């Protein structure tokens, strides 16, 4: 377990870039935290750090449920950014084709994945985020 504190959106994005450098080519990463905890901000940094998109191109997939990024020029990273907030049952999640995505050589970032833990491999990375006053965040990584 590793713990970090960030004091701004920029620091959270930079932490995401640092996390990206340590990820294998294929990984499932659950981003866990309440609304406003910084999950999408951290995802911006991870996706940017993998060279799949610039932070300003990364948005929350709350309504589309899945965004796909990369690979781009000179970049072999493919990233799926998934948001399960609006889904209530494993059957609804099954309609996304998540099993197929999990089989691909890609980084799969999942917001609200803790709601359906049995749908994800045991060999996953869990990143817990907690917001404090202002833009301060605590980020705990469990691998």
OpenMM code with the backbone's topology and positions (N, CA, C; nanometers):
from openmm import Vec3, app, unit

residues = "UNK UNK UNK UNK UNK UNK UNK UNK UNK UNK UNK UNK UNK UNK UNK UNK UNK UNK UNK UNK UNK UNK UNK UNK UNK UNK UNK UNK UNK UNK UNK UNK UNK UNK UNK UNK UNK UNK UNK UNK UNK UNK UNK UNK UNK UNK UNK UNK UNK UNK UNK UNK UNK UNK UNK UNK UNK UNK UNK UNK UNK UNK UNK UNK UNK UNK UNK UNK UNK UNK UNK UNK UNK UNK UNK UNK UNK UNK UNK UNK UNK UNK UNK UNK UNK UNK UNK UNK UNK UNK UNK UNK UNK UNK UNK UNK UNK UNK UNK UNK UNK UNK UNK UNK UNK UNK UNK UNK UNK UNK UNK UNK UNK UNK UNK UNK UNK UNK UNK UNK UNK UNK UNK UNK UNK UNK UNK UNK UNK UNK UNK UNK UNK UNK UNK UNK UNK UNK UNK UNK UNK UNK UNK".split()
positions = [
    Vec3(0.0852, -0.1172, 0.0000),
    Vec3(0.0000, 0.0000, 0.0000),
    Vec3(0.0901, 0.1239, 0.0000),
    Vec3(0.0551, 0.2182, -0.0866),
    Vec3(0.1260, 0.3456, -0.0917),
    Vec3(0.0248, 0.4580, -0.0794),
    Vec3(0.0633, 0.5638, -0.0099),
    Vec3(-0.0273, 0.6753, 0.0130),
    Vec3(0.0373, 0.8057, -0.0336),
    Vec3(-0.0450, 0.8915, -0.0951),
    Vec3(0.0010, 1.0204, -0.1455),
    Vec3(-0.1015, 1.1267, -0.1096),
    Vec3(-0.0557, 1.2499, -0.1023),
    Vec3(-0.1461, 1.3639, -0.0892),
    Vec3(-0.1190, 1.4583, -0.2043),
    Vec3(-0.2263, 1.5102, -0.2628),
    Vec3(-0.2119, 1.6132, -0.3648),
    Vec3(-0.2889, 1.7357, -0.3175),
    Vec3(-0.2416, 1.8517, -0.3586),
    Vec3(-0.3019, 1.9760, -0.3110),
    Vec3(-0.3701, 2.0563, -0.4213),
    Vec3(-0.3698, 2.0028, -0.5436),
    Vec3(-0.4324, 2.0736, -0.6549),
    Vec3(-0.4681, 1.9737, -0.7644),
    Vec3(-0.5501, 2.0189, -0.8571),
    Vec3(-0.5847, 1.9353, -0.9719),
    Vec3(-0.4584, 1.8994, -1.0497),
    Vec3(-0.3687, 1.9945, -1.0663),
    Vec3(-0.2448, 1.9704, -1.1408),
    Vec3(-0.1595, 1.8638, -1.0726),
    Vec3(-0.1512, 1.8669, -0.9391),
    Vec3(-0.0750, 1.7650, -0.8666),
    Vec3(-0.1395, 1.6277, -0.8807),
    Vec3(-0.2724, 1.6228, -0.8822),
    Vec3(-0.3423, 1.4943, -0.8988),
    Vec3(-0.3154, 1.4388, -1.0380),
    Vec3(-0.3175, 1.5249, -1.1393),
    Vec3(-0.2861, 1.4806, -1.2760),
    Vec3(-0.1418, 1.4322, -1.2829),
    Vec3(-0.0500, 1.5039, -1.2200),
    Vec3(0.0910, 1.4635, -1.2217),
    Vec3(0.1104, 1.3301, -1.1496),
    Vec3(0.0397, 1.3070, -1.0407),
    Vec3(0.0458, 1.1779, -0.9730),
    Vec3(-0.0037, 1.0681, -1.0666),
    Vec3(-0.1107, 1.0958, -1.1402),
    Vec3(-0.1605, 0.9992, -1.2377),
    Vec3(-0.0549, 0.9645, -1.3418),
    Vec3(0.0186, 1.0637, -1.3875),
    Vec3(0.1272, 1.0387, -1.4847),
    Vec3(0.2337, 0.9471, -1.4238),
    Vec3(0.2670, 0.9700, -1.2973),
    Vec3(0.3667, 0.8862, -1.2294),
    Vec3(0.3153, 0.7430, -1.2149),
    Vec3(0.1888, 0.7278, -1.1815),
    Vec3(0.1283, 0.5944, -1.1707),
    Vec3(0.1343, 0.5241, -1.3054),
    Vec3(0.1064, 0.5971, -1.4128),
    Vec3(0.1060, 0.5393, -1.5484),
    Vec3(0.2408, 0.4772, -1.5818),
    Vec3(0.3486, 0.5396, -1.5378),
    Vec3(0.4829, 0.4881, -1.5691),
    Vec3(0.5083, 0.3517, -1.5057),
    Vec3(0.4334, 0.3181, -1.4018),
    Vec3(0.4538, 0.1917, -1.3307),
    Vec3(0.3563, 0.0815, -1.3737),
    Vec3(0.2603, 0.1153, -1.4579),
    Vec3(0.1604, 0.0162, -1.4961),
    Vec3(0.2146, -0.0807, -1.6011),
    Vec3(0.1752, -0.2072, -1.5915),
    Vec3(0.2097, -0.3010, -1.6983),
    Vec3(0.1251, -0.2697, -1.8225),
    Vec3(0.1531, -0.3368, -1.9319),
    Vec3(0.0783, -0.3116, -2.0563),
    Vec3(-0.0687, -0.3512, -2.0455),
    Vec3(-0.0973, -0.4439, -1.9554),
    Vec3(-0.2358, -0.4873, -1.9346),
    Vec3(-0.2644, -0.4800, -1.7854),
    Vec3(-0.3677, -0.4036, -1.7488),
    Vec3(-0.4020, -0.3912, -1.6067),
    Vec3(-0.5450, -0.3439, -1.5923),
    Vec3(-0.6058, -0.3848, -1.4823),
    Vec3(-0.7367, -0.3344, -1.4423),
    Vec3(-0.7138, -0.2494, -1.3185),
    Vec3(-0.7595, -0.1239, -1.3259),
    Vec3(-0.7402, -0.0292, -1.2169),
    Vec3(-0.8765, 0.0235, -1.1745),
    Vec3(-0.9156, -0.0063, -1.0513),
    Vec3(-1.0406, 0.0471, -0.9983),
    Vec3(-1.0107, 0.1790, -0.9293),
    Vec3(-1.0820, 0.2832, -0.9696),
    Vec3(-1.0697, 0.4155, -0.9080),
    Vec3(-1.1874, 0.4305, -0.8128),
    Vec3(-1.1586, 0.4338, -0.6831),
    Vec3(-1.2611, 0.4243, -0.5802),
    Vec3(-1.2655, 0.5536, -0.4979),
    Vec3(-1.3849, 0.6096, -0.4858),
    Vec3(-1.4013, 0.7292, -0.4048),
    Vec3(-1.5392, 0.7882, -0.4254),
    Vec3(-1.5794, 0.8737, -0.3334),
    Vec3(-1.7104, 0.9380, -0.3439),
    Vec3(-1.7142, 1.0343, -0.4616),
    Vec3(-1.8331, 1.0866, -0.4903),
    Vec3(-1.8463, 1.1904, -0.5920),
    Vec3(-1.7535, 1.3063, -0.5565),
    Vec3(-1.6810, 1.3554, -0.6547),
    Vec3(-1.5923, 1.4680, -0.6328),
    Vec3(-1.4592, 1.4327, -0.5696),
    Vec3(-1.4289, 1.3044, -0.5552),
    Vec3(-1.3040, 1.2629, -0.4906),
    Vec3(-1.1822, 1.2824, -0.5800),
    Vec3(-1.2025, 1.2967, -0.7108),
    Vec3(-1.0905, 1.3176, -0.8019),
    Vec3(-1.0596, 1.2001, -0.8927),
    Vec3(-1.1530, 1.1062, -0.9052),
    Vec3(-1.1299, 0.9875, -0.9876),
    Vec3(-1.0996, 1.0245, -1.1332),
    Vec3(-1.1826, 1.1103, -1.1914),
    Vec3(-1.1619, 1.1473, -1.3315),
    Vec3(-1.0347, 1.2304, -1.3472),
    Vec3(-1.0039, 1.3139, -1.2504),
    Vec3(-0.8812, 1.3935, -1.2570),
    Vec3(-0.7591, 1.3027, -1.2564),
    Vec3(-0.7588, 1.2023, -1.1686),
    Vec3(-0.6481, 1.1069, -1.1667),
    Vec3(-0.6422, 1.0301, -1.2983),
    Vec3(-0.7582, 0.9919, -1.3514),
    Vec3(-0.7629, 0.9216, -1.4795),
    Vec3(-0.7014, 1.0068, -1.5900),
    Vec3(-0.7252, 1.1372, -1.5874),
    Vec3(-0.6649, 1.2273, -1.6869),
    Vec3(-0.5134, 1.2134, -1.6847),
    Vec3(-0.4556, 1.2097, -1.5655),
    Vec3(-0.3114, 1.1958, -1.5535),
    Vec3(-0.2615, 1.0607, -1.5997),
    Vec3(-0.3325, 0.9550, -1.5636),
    Vec3(-0.2910, 0.8205, -1.6051),
    Vec3(-0.2969, 0.8093, -1.7571),
    Vec3(-0.4070, 0.8519, -1.8157),
    Vec3(-0.4237, 0.8427, -1.9611),
    Vec3(-0.3187, 0.9283, -2.0314),
    Vec3(-0.2935, 1.0466, -1.9794),
    Vec3(-0.1900, 1.1336, -2.0354),
    Vec3(-0.0523, 1.0698, -2.0212),
    Vec3(-0.0243, 1.0140, -1.9049),
    Vec3(0.1045, 0.9508, -1.8805),
    Vec3(0.1306, 0.8315, -1.9696),
    Vec3(0.0240, 0.7666, -2.0142),
    Vec3(0.0369, 0.6540, -2.1061),
    Vec3(0.0491, 0.7014, -2.2509),
    Vec3(0.0338, 0.8320, -2.2726),
    Vec3(0.0435, 0.8875, -2.4068),
    Vec3(-0.0787, 0.8616, -2.4920),
    Vec3(-0.1910, 0.8250, -2.4293),
    Vec3(-0.3114, 0.7903, -2.5046),
    Vec3(-0.3975, 0.9121, -2.5373),
    Vec3(-0.3870, 1.0199, -2.4581),
    Vec3(-0.4634, 1.1426, -2.4819),
    Vec3(-0.4089, 1.2503, -2.3893),
    Vec3(-0.4338, 1.3746, -2.4249),
    Vec3(-0.3972, 1.4870, -2.3395),
    Vec3(-0.5039, 1.5028, -2.2302),
    Vec3(-0.4677, 1.5554, -2.1140),
    Vec3(-0.5658, 1.5682, -2.0052),
    Vec3(-0.6946, 1.6401, -2.0453),
    Vec3(-0.6833, 1.7443, -2.1258),
    Vec3(-0.8040, 1.8184, -2.1653),
    Vec3(-0.8946, 1.7391, -2.2592),
    Vec3(-0.8442, 1.6294, -2.3150),
    Vec3(-0.9256, 1.5432, -2.4020),
    Vec3(-1.0010, 1.4361, -2.3229),
    Vec3(-0.9651, 1.4185, -2.1973),
    Vec3(-1.0240, 1.3142, -2.1133),
    Vec3(-1.1417, 1.3721, -2.0362),
    Vec3(-1.2571, 1.3088, -2.0531),
    Vec3(-1.3765, 1.3498, -1.9802),
    Vec3(-1.4365, 1.2290, -1.9099),
    Vec3(-1.5200, 1.2553, -1.8136),
    Vec3(-1.5858, 1.1475, -1.7414),
    Vec3(-1.6808, 1.0727, -1.8340),
    Vec3(-1.6743, 0.9407, -1.8346),
    Vec3(-1.7677, 0.8633, -1.9168),
    Vec3(-1.8997, 0.8339, -1.8453),
    Vec3(-1.9437, 0.9249, -1.7604),
    Vec3(-2.0637, 0.9021, -1.6799),
    Vec3(-2.1853, 0.8673, -1.7653),
    Vec3(-2.2042, 0.9352, -1.8773),
    Vec3(-2.3235, 0.9108, -1.9592),
    Vec3(-2.2972, 0.8140, -2.0736),
    Vec3(-2.1752, 0.8120, -2.1267),
    Vec3(-2.1441, 0.7192, -2.2350),
    Vec3(-2.0985, 0.5843, -2.1817),
    Vec3(-2.0601, 0.5794, -2.0560),
    Vec3(-2.0172, 0.4612, -1.9808),
    Vec3(-1.8757, 0.4152, -2.0130),
    Vec3(-1.8307, 0.4246, -2.1397),
    Vec3(-1.6941, 0.3835, -2.1741),
    Vec3(-1.6355, 0.4823, -2.2750),
    Vec3(-1.5137, 0.5283, -2.2469),
    Vec3(-1.4350, 0.6040, -2.3440),
    Vec3(-1.3114, 0.5217, -2.3760),
    Vec3(-1.2740, 0.5210, -2.5024),
    Vec3(-1.1538, 0.4500, -2.5460),
    Vec3(-1.0522, 0.5529, -2.5941),
    Vec3(-0.9269, 0.5368, -2.5500),
    Vec3(-0.8188, 0.6278, -2.5874),
    Vec3(-0.7022, 0.5474, -2.6438),
    Vec3(-0.6323, 0.6083, -2.7426),
    Vec3(-0.5120, 0.5485, -2.8000),
    Vec3(-0.5454, 0.4268, -2.8829),
    Vec3(-0.4500, 0.3612, -2.9398),
    Vec3(-0.3122, 0.4079, -2.9437),
    Vec3(-0.2963, 0.5208, -3.0451),
    Vec3(-0.2050, 0.6098, -3.0171),
    Vec3(-0.1786, 0.7209, -3.1072),
    Vec3(-0.0429, 0.7056, -3.1726),
    Vec3(0.0005, 0.8102, -3.2413),
    Vec3(0.1308, 0.8070, -3.3072),
    Vec3(0.2403, 0.7832, -3.2044),
    Vec3(0.3244, 0.6844, -3.2301),
    Vec3(0.4351, 0.6541, -3.1409),
    Vec3(0.3921, 0.6005, -3.0058),
    Vec3(0.2669, 0.5602, -2.9938),
    Vec3(0.2148, 0.5144, -2.8654),
    Vec3(0.1371, 0.3856, -2.8868),
    Vec3(0.1702, 0.2845, -2.8118),
    Vec3(0.1004, 0.1565, -2.8249),
    Vec3(-0.0037, 0.1351, -2.7169),
    Vec3(-0.0202, 0.2314, -2.6270),
    Vec3(-0.1122, 0.2141, -2.5150),
    Vec3(-0.2574, 0.2317, -2.5597),
    Vec3(-0.3385, 0.1380, -2.5213),
    Vec3(-0.4835, 0.1498, -2.5397),
    Vec3(-0.5426, 0.1545, -2.3996),
    Vec3(-0.6311, 0.2510, -2.3786),
    Vec3(-0.6909, 0.2690, -2.2470),
    Vec3(-0.8422, 0.2740, -2.2613),
    Vec3(-0.9095, 0.2006, -2.1740),
    Vec3(-1.0547, 0.2079, -2.1636),
    Vec3(-1.0860, 0.2727, -2.0301),
    Vec3(-1.1649, 0.3793, -2.0347),
    Vec3(-1.2057, 0.4515, -1.9144),
    Vec3(-1.3547, 0.4249, -1.8969),
    Vec3(-1.3889, 0.3535, -1.7922),
    Vec3(-1.5247, 0.3034, -1.7704),
    Vec3(-1.5828, 0.3699, -1.6458),
    Vec3(-1.7107, 0.4039, -1.6514),
    Vec3(-1.7791, 0.4618, -1.5350),
    Vec3(-1.9075, 0.3822, -1.5112),
    Vec3(-1.9160, 0.3162, -1.3963),
    Vec3(-2.0312, 0.2305, -1.3661),
    Vec3(-2.1309, 0.2973, -1.2708),
    Vec3(-2.1178, 0.4276, -1.2493),
    Vec3(-2.2010, 0.4981, -1.1523),
    Vec3(-2.3503, 0.4826, -1.1796),
    Vec3(-2.3903, 0.4884, -1.3037),
    Vec3(-2.5324, 0.4874, -1.3389),
    Vec3(-2.5908, 0.3468, -1.3554),
    Vec3(-2.5107, 0.2446, -1.3333),
    Vec3(-2.5590, 0.1072, -1.3476),
    Vec3(-2.5883, 0.0488, -1.2101),
    Vec3(-2.6949, -0.0325, -1.2053),
    Vec3(-2.7403, -0.0847, -1.0761),
    Vec3(-2.7219, -0.2345, -1.0577),
    Vec3(-2.7080, -0.3093, -1.1671),
    Vec3(-2.7013, -0.4549, -1.1549),
    Vec3(-2.5879, -0.5109, -1.2413),
    Vec3(-2.5365, -0.6278, -1.2040),
    Vec3(-2.4352, -0.6929, -1.2876),
    Vec3(-2.4865, -0.7201, -1.4296),
    Vec3(-2.6164, -0.7416, -1.4435),
    Vec3(-2.6739, -0.7657, -1.5766),
    Vec3(-2.6609, -0.6421, -1.6652),
    Vec3(-2.6789, -0.5239, -1.6063),
    Vec3(-2.6598, -0.4008, -1.6827),
    Vec3(-2.5135, -0.3852, -1.7243),
    Vec3(-2.4229, -0.4180, -1.6351),
    Vec3(-2.2807, -0.4085, -1.6669),
    Vec3(-2.2460, -0.5063, -1.7796),
    Vec3(-2.3078, -0.6238, -1.7781),
    Vec3(-2.2797, -0.7254, -1.8798),
    Vec3(-2.3111, -0.6760, -2.0204),
    Vec3(-2.4047, -0.5837, -2.0338),
    Vec3(-2.4396, -0.5334, -2.1665),
    Vec3(-2.3307, -0.4439, -2.2261),
    Vec3(-2.2321, -0.4042, -2.1458),
    Vec3(-2.1252, -0.3165, -2.1941),
    Vec3(-2.0178, -0.3902, -2.2732),
    Vec3(-2.0139, -0.5217, -2.2620),
    Vec3(-1.9053, -0.5965, -2.3257),
    Vec3(-1.7762, -0.5871, -2.2465),
    Vec3(-1.7892, -0.5681, -2.1161),
    Vec3(-1.6736, -0.5502, -2.0301),
    Vec3(-1.5825, -0.6733, -2.0296),
    Vec3(-1.6385, -0.7923, -2.0370),
    Vec3(-1.5561, -0.9140, -2.0391),
    Vec3(-1.4584, -0.9116, -2.1555),
    Vec3(-1.5066, -0.8694, -2.2715),
    Vec3(-1.4210, -0.8610, -2.3905),
    Vec3(-1.3111, -0.7566, -2.3706),
    Vec3(-1.3462, -0.6432, -2.3134),
    Vec3(-1.2480, -0.5375, -2.2884),
    Vec3(-1.1412, -0.5866, -2.1906),
    Vec3(-1.1820, -0.6597, -2.0873),
    Vec3(-1.0871, -0.7090, -1.9873),
    Vec3(-0.9899, -0.8104, -2.0456),
    Vec3(-1.0266, -0.8756, -2.1563),
    Vec3(-0.9393, -0.9725, -2.2217),
    Vec3(-0.8350, -0.9063, -2.3110),
    Vec3(-0.8542, -0.7804, -2.3465),
    Vec3(-0.7628, -0.7108, -2.4375),
    Vec3(-0.6356, -0.6676, -2.3658),
    Vec3(-0.5294, -0.6504, -2.4447),
    Vec3(-0.4066, -0.5945, -2.3885),
    Vec3(-0.4273, -0.4446, -2.3808),
    Vec3(-0.4708, -0.4000, -2.2650),
    Vec3(-0.5054, -0.2596, -2.2452),
    Vec3(-0.5047, -0.2280, -2.0968),
    Vec3(-0.5032, -0.0995, -2.0687),
    Vec3(-0.5247, -0.0512, -1.9332),
    Vec3(-0.6735, -0.0195, -1.9231),
    Vec3(-0.7402, -0.0763, -1.8246),
    Vec3(-0.8829, -0.0525, -1.8038),
    Vec3(-0.8989, 0.0212, -1.6714),
    Vec3(-0.9376, 0.1488, -1.6806),
    Vec3(-0.9622, 0.2317, -1.5627),
    Vec3(-1.1115, 0.2295, -1.5356),
    Vec3(-1.1520, 0.1917, -1.4154),
    Vec3(-1.2936, 0.1762, -1.3849),
    Vec3(-1.3319, 0.2625, -1.2655),
    Vec3(-1.4159, 0.3619, -1.2901),
    Vec3(-1.4723, 0.4411, -1.1816),
    Vec3(-1.5967, 0.3686, -1.1306),
    Vec3(-1.6118, 0.3620, -1.0008),
    Vec3(-1.7246, 0.2965, -0.9335),
    Vec3(-1.7231, 0.1445, -0.9520),
    Vec3(-1.6081, 0.0882, -0.9836),
    Vec3(-1.5967, -0.0568, -1.0003),
    Vec3(-1.6182, -0.1333, -0.8708),
    Vec3(-1.5980, -0.0668, -0.7573),
    Vec3(-1.6179, -0.1341, -0.6283),
    Vec3(-1.7628, -0.1757, -0.6076),
    Vec3(-1.8532, -0.1221, -0.6890),
    Vec3(-1.9943, -0.1604, -0.6786),
    Vec3(-2.0180, -0.3017, -0.7318),
    Vec3(-1.9251, -0.3505, -0.8158),
    Vec3(-1.9382, -0.4828, -0.8774),
    Vec3(-1.8039, -0.5566, -0.8691),
    Vec3(-1.7521, -0.5798, -0.7488),
    Vec3(-1.6166, -0.6349, -0.7364),
    Vec3(-1.5993, -0.7724, -0.7990),
    Vec3(-1.7045, -0.8522, -0.8020),
    Vec3(-1.6931, -0.9874, -0.8571),
    Vec3(-1.6759, -0.9887, -1.0081),
    Vec3(-1.6968, -0.8763, -1.0749),
    Vec3(-1.6839, -0.8705, -1.2203),
    Vec3(-1.5407, -0.8440, -1.2659),
    Vec3(-1.4505, -0.8196, -1.1703),
    Vec3(-1.3144, -0.7830, -1.2054),
    Vec3(-1.2165, -0.8853, -1.1516),
    Vec3(-1.1034, -0.9017, -1.2193),
    Vec3(-1.0057, -1.0016, -1.1735),
    Vec3(-0.9501, -0.9664, -1.0360),
    Vec3(-0.9120, -1.0696, -0.9637),
    Vec3(-0.8527, -1.0483, -0.8312),
    Vec3(-0.7192, -0.9755, -0.8441),
    Vec3(-0.6489, -1.0002, -0.9531),
    Vec3(-0.5202, -0.9337, -0.9787),
    Vec3(-0.5482, -0.7970, -1.0400),
    Vec3(-0.5869, -0.7046, -0.9554),
    Vec3(-0.6193, -0.5701, -1.0018),
    Vec3(-0.5535, -0.4696, -0.9088),
    Vec3(-0.5522, -0.3472, -0.9530),
    Vec3(-0.4995, -0.2374, -0.8726),
    Vec3(-0.6195, -0.1564, -0.8255),
    Vec3(-0.6241, -0.1264, -0.6980),
    Vec3(-0.7314, -0.0422, -0.6448),
    Vec3(-0.6697, 0.0875, -0.5950),
    Vec3(-0.7222, 0.1980, -0.6448),
    Vec3(-0.6760, 0.3292, -0.6028),
    Vec3(-0.7924, 0.3993, -0.5338),
    Vec3(-0.7748, 0.4269, -0.4052),
    Vec3(-0.8781, 0.4918, -0.3248),
    Vec3(-0.8464, 0.6406, -0.3163),
    Vec3(-0.9460, 0.7233, -0.3458),
    Vec3(-0.9295, 0.8684, -0.3391),
    Vec3(-1.0270, 0.9266, -0.2392),
    Vec3(-0.9775, 1.0230, -0.1643),
    Vec3(-1.0631, 1.0923, -0.0694),
    Vec3(-1.0331, 1.2412, -0.0794),
    Vec3(-1.1394, 1.3208, -0.0913),
    Vec3(-1.1256, 1.4663, -0.0992),
    Vec3(-1.1333, 1.5264, 0.0398),
    Vec3(-1.0503, 1.6267, 0.0604),
    Vec3(-1.0544, 1.7052, 0.1827),
    Vec3(-1.0869, 1.8487, 0.1437),
    Vec3(-1.0575, 1.9440, 0.2273),
    Vec3(-1.0912, 2.0829, 0.1969),
    Vec3(-1.0188, 2.1300, 0.0710),
    Vec3(-1.0906, 2.2093, -0.0096),
    Vec3(-1.0332, 2.2609, -0.1334),
    Vec3(-1.0025, 2.1485, -0.2304),
    Vec3(-0.8852, 2.1543, -0.2908),
    Vec3(-0.8459, 2.0544, -0.3908),
    Vec3(-0.7563, 1.9465, -0.3310),
    Vec3(-0.7437, 1.9409, -0.1988),
    Vec3(-0.6580, 1.8413, -0.1366),
    Vec3(-0.7207, 1.7025, -0.1481),
    Vec3(-0.6365, 1.6060, -0.1858),
    Vec3(-0.6804, 1.4678, -0.2021),
    Vec3(-0.5816, 1.3747, -0.1340),
    Vec3(-0.6333, 1.2661, -0.0787),
    Vec3(-0.5494, 1.1563, -0.0354),
    Vec3(-0.5708, 1.0436, -0.1349),
    Vec3(-0.4614, 0.9860, -0.1810),
    Vec3(-0.4667, 0.8796, -0.2814),
    Vec3(-0.3911, 0.7601, -0.2246),
    Vec3(-0.4601, 0.6467, -0.2124),
    Vec3(-0.3997, 0.5246, -0.1592),
    Vec3(-0.4060, 0.4184, -0.2678),
    Vec3(-0.2897, 0.3610, -0.2974),
    Vec3(-0.2794, 0.2582, -0.4022),
    Vec3(-0.2591, 0.1227, -0.3374),
    Vec3(-0.3483, 0.0285, -0.3680),
    Vec3(-0.3365, -0.1109, -0.3235),
    Vec3(-0.3156, -0.1969, -0.4463),
    Vec3(-0.2073, -0.2764, -0.4448),
    Vec3(-0.1823, -0.3656, -0.5577),
    Vec3(-0.1842, -0.5078, -0.5121),
] * unit.nanometer
topology = app.Topology()
chain = topology.addChain("A")
for resn in residues:
    res = topology.addResidue(resn, chain)
    for name in ("N", "CA", "C"):
        topology.addAtom(name, app.Element.getBySymbol(name[0]), res)
